[in-house]
């Protein structure tokens, strides 16, 4: 049975109660309540694990996570009401992601925890967020390598893991999976190894920021295939060789920052 869930719709300023035909927040009440309860429990468990936060609205007495600070749900005529965005940028969070059950957030599209004091490794379970299009974890204290499971996030258009303490290599698996990627920001970490030639497959890329790492080897000629690129930052690495002639094909470039290359 379809019903109006008025208490949830009131979270939106432009909500107007209507009767008869219409599509304002018409959802299956049983399915919506069950999914939202699961999501709320997962988020509250993570909140309780944090050493510091500004999540006072995140309580079990608050009727729905859709009313919580930093949370957005997919209101508007859908058959399944769920959390689609978590934006806690600069929210004073201190802790890690170990207690966050990402499998309980199957509809998450945007995830932004930038500019906090989050540490530890990036959990491999983050790779279960199959609908994710934007991932921003920049300016934290994450360490360890980028989990290979993130290659499962095939809908990503933006990934920003910059200004952390990440190590390890950039796996070619990421670059063969993130075919929709527009912005790749991994700068200011401790990444090593070569820039994979597979980066040339990401034809939608407009921004590539890999500067201030420990990347070595040569600049892949395949980068010349990135015809939509407007910004390329590679400086402060351990790159060698020469600048590929193929980069002359990047006619859209407005910001081109490459290092002095070792011979």
N, C-alpha and C positions, 0 to 999 in steps of 0.2 A: 504494500500500500504506500502511496506517495503522500507526504504531508509537508506542511510548511514548518521549518524549524526556525521560528522567529527569534529565539534567544541567540542563535548563531548569526543570523542575518544582521542583527543590531550592531554587530562589530563593524559594519561598513556604513560610512556617513551617508552614502547615496541610497541606502536601502529604503524601499517604500513598500509598506504592507499592501498587498493586493488580494483580491479574491477572484474566483472564476479562472479564466484562462490567463496564462502568463508563465514566466520561467524563473521568478525570483526565488532562488535557493530551494527549488523543489528537489528533494532527495529521498532516497529510501531511508527512513529514520532508523531502522534496525541496523542496516549495514553501516550507515554513517556513524552511529553511536559506538558500534563495536570497534571500527577502525580508529576513530578519534580517541577512544579509551586506551587502545594499545599504544598509539603514538604518545599520548599524554604520559602514560606510565614510563615509557622509554626515556622521554625528555626529563621527567622528574627524577628518575634514577641517576641520570647524568648530572643534573643540577646538584643533587646531594653529594656527588663525588668531588665537586669543585671546591677549591680552597677559598675562592673569592668570586663574586659575581654581582650583577645588578638585576637579578631576575626575580624581584619581589612579587611580580604578578603571576609567576609560575607556581600555582598552588593547586592542591587537589580539590579545594573548595571553589575555585574558579571554574565555571561550568564547562568550558571548552578551551583547548589550547589555541583555538583560533582567536581568542581574546588576549592572548599573552603577548608581552613585549617581544618584538623581533620575529613573530610568527605570522605567516600568511597562509590562508587556505583557499581552495579553488571554489569559491562561491559562484553561483549563477547557473542554475538549470542543469547541473551535472547529476549523474546517477550515483556518484561516490564522492562524498565530502572528505577531504584529507589535507594534511599539511603539505604545501608545495614549495614553500620558501622559508628558510631560516637565515635571518640577517642579524647577526650579533656583532657587527663590526664595531670595535672600540667600546665594547660593553663591560670592560673591566674584568674579564674572565681570567681566572688563574687555575690551572689544573691540566688534565689531559683528556683524551677522547676514549680511553679504555672502557669506560662504563656506558658509552653510548651505543645502543643496539641499532645499527643502521638498517637492519632487515625489517625493523618495525616502522620504517619511514619509506615505503615503496613508491610514493608519489612525489618525492622530493625532486624539484627541478633546479632550484638555486640554493647554494649553501655557502654562506659567507661568515667566517669567523676571524676575519683579518683584524690586525692591530689589537691583539690581546696578549696575554702571557701564558700561552698554551705550550706545553712541552711534551716530551716523549715522542714516540713514533707515530706516523700516520697509519691508522689501523687498516689492514688489508680488507676488512669488511666494508670499508667505504666503497669498494668496487661493486657492491651489490646494488648501488643506487642507479639502476639502469635508465632512469628518465632524466638524470642530471645533465643540465646544459651549461651550468656555470659553477666553478669551484674556486673559492678564494680563501686561502689560508695565509696570506702574506703577513709579514711583520709579526711573527711569533717566535717560538724557540723550538720548533720541531726538529728532530734529529733522525738519523738512520736514512735508509734509502727510500726512494719512491716505490711504493708497493706495485708489483707487476699486475695485481688485480685491477688497478686503475685503467688498464687497457680495455677493460670491459665497458668503460663509460663511453660508448661509441657516439653518443649524442652531444658530447662536449663541444661548445663553441669557445669557451674561455676557461683557461686554467692558470691560476696565479699562486705559485708556491714560493714566491720570492722572499728574500730577507728572512731566512731561517738558517738552520745548521744542517741541511740535508747533505748526504754523502752518496757515493755510488755513481753509477753511470746512467745516462739517458737511454733506456732500452728502445731498440727499433720497434718492439711490439707496440709501444705507445703511438709511434708515428704511423704505423700501418692501421691503427684502430681509430685514431682521432681524426677521421677524414673531414669532419665538419668544422674543425678548429679554426678560429679566426685570430685568437690571441694566445700566445705561448710565452709565459713569464716565469722563468726559473732563475732569474738573476740573484746575485748576492747570497749564494750558498757555497758549498764545498764540493760541487759535483766534479767528477773526474771522467776520464775516457774521451773518446772522440765524439764529434757531432755526427750522428748516423746519417748516411746518405738518404735514408728513407724520408728525411724531412722534406725532400723535394716533391713528395706525394701529396702534401697538404696544400692543395691549390687555393684554398680559401684564406690562407694565412695573410694577415695584414700587419701583425706585430710579432716580432721575435726578439725577446730579451733574454740573453744568456750570459751577459757580462758579469764580471767579478765572481768567477768560479775557478776551477783548476782544469778546465777542458784542454785537451791536447790534440795533436794530429793536425790535419789540414782542414781548411774550410771546404765543405763538399761542393763540387761544381753543380750538383743537383739543386742547390739553393737558387740557381739562376732560373729555375722553373717556377718560382713563386711570384708570378706576374702581378699579383695583387698586393705585394708587400709594400708598406709605407714606412716601416721602421725596422731596422736591423741593428741590434747592439751586441757586439761580441768582445768588447775590449776587456782588459785585465783578465786574461786567460793565459794558457801556455801554448797557444796555437803556433803552427809553423808553416813553412811553405810560402806560396804566393797567393795573392787574391785572384780567384778564378775569373777568367775573362767572361764567363757566363753571367756574372753579376751585372754586366752591362745591360742585360735584358730587363733588369728591375727598374723600369722607367717610372714607376709610381713612387719610388723611394723619396722621402723628404727628410728622413733622419737615418744617417748611415754612419755607424760608429764601430770601426774595426781596429784591432790592435796593430802595433808593429809586429810583424811576423818573424819568428826565428827561422834562420836558414837551415 
